[in-house]
Amino acid sequence: AQVEQEAFLETTEGSGVNISCSHPNKLSGDYIHFYRQLPGRGPEFLALSARGSKDVPDIAGQLWVSADRLWSALWLGAARRGDAAVYYCALGP
């Protein structure tokens, strides 16, 4: 199934940012996988979600994810300079 997300988002330090993904063909057994890739580093797994929302306490800062059948989102509150990265969502088992 295909996943679409914004090509580019920008926020200021200390502000929040919402990264949303569209996946209209998500199957009932599929999960949304969230990753980020910091400059010069490999991808880092952030969270896994199927439905509903949850906090992600293992990642520094304020991070939570939310998902339903059509959309998912990763919310990063109080972004810091070190959070500048490429953020991905992927769909799979």
Secondary structure, 3 states (H helix, E strand, C coil): CCCEECCCCCCCCCCCEEEEEECCCCCCCCEEEEEEECCCCCCEEEEEECCEEEECCCCCCEEEEEECCCEEEEEEECCCHHHCCEEEEEEEC
